[in-house]
């Protein structure tokens, strides 16, 4: 049994090593192409990522202030509202008030036919 395990352990690395070698001293064309592709992608994305980092640094203190001030009110709201699926999307009134209308149970009920069957 030990001999079989030893043979299997020695046999597995050989095909893997044979697949990785290209016969050349350097990387294969696919490896070089992939490296060039990802290097170009990183060069293109660098300005956008830098801009995102700057935005996060600017917005960080404002977000902390918002959470400090509004956190207790949001916790209270989540305690009062059991399931947001029971409400319509929030609406802003002309005076600036925001309301959330509760859905009536009959709004979401499927339509039934004359004999009580549900039409799908």
N, C-alpha and C positions, 0 to 999 in steps of 0.2 A: 504494500500500500504506500509506503514511504517512497518507493522507487517511482511509482506513477505520479505522485505529487511533485517529485523532483524533476521528472521529465516534462510535466506540464508547466512548471515554473520556468524552466529553461527554454521551452518552446515558445511561450508567449512573447517575450521581448524580441525574438529574432524577426518575425514578420513585421512588427511595428517599426523596428529599426530599418528594415529593408524598404518599407514604404516611405519613410521620411527622407532617405537619401535620394538625391537627384542625379548623382553621378558627377556633379560639379562641386566645386569648392564653396560656392555661395548659395544663396536662396534661389528657389525656383522662380520662373516668370510669374506664376500666380501669386507667390508670396510678395515679390517686389511690386506687382500691380496693386495688391491689396494694401500694402504699406503706403504707396503713393496716393491711392484713393483716400485712405483715412487721413493722411497728412494734409491733403488738399481740403478735405471736409473740415478738419480742425482749423485750418487757416481761414476758411470761409466763416466758420461759426464763432471764431474768437471775438470779433467786434460785438456781435449780438450778446454773447455771454458776458462780456465786460460791461455792456450797457445794462444787462439784467442785474449784475452784481452791484452796480452803482445805484440802480433803482431800489434794490433791497436795502442798501445802506441808508438811503434817504428815507425810505418808508418805514424802516424799523422803529424809530422812536414814535412816529405817529400811530403805528399799530399798537405799540405797547400802551400808549395813552388811551387809545380807543378801548382796548380790552380792560384797562383799569377802570375807566368810567362806565362802560356799558356792560361789563361782565356780570355784575349782580342783576341788572335788568334782564339780560338774556337768560340767566339761570332761572329767574322768576317766571319768564315767559315759557320756558321749556317745562317747568313744573306744572303750569296751568294747562298747557296744550298736551293732551295725551297722544294724539296721532295727527300729524299734519295732513294726512290723506282725507281727514274729515272736513277740511276747509278748502275753499276756493283760493286761488292765488291772491296775494295781497293787492289791494287797489289803493291808489292815491287819489284823494278827493281834491277838488279845486282849492280848498282852503289849506291843503298841505297835510291833512290827517291821513293816516294809513289805516285801512280797515281790512280785516280778514273775515269774510262771511263764512258761516258754518254751512256745510252742505246738508240739505234735508235728506232723510233716509230714502225718500221716493225718487230722488234725482238719479241715483245710480242703479235703481232696480231694473232688471231686464223687462222688456215688453212681453206681455203674455197675450196669447190669442184668446178667442172666444171660449175654447174648451179648457183653458188653463195651461196650455202648452207654451213653452218658452221658445220663441223664434231665435235661432242662432244666426 
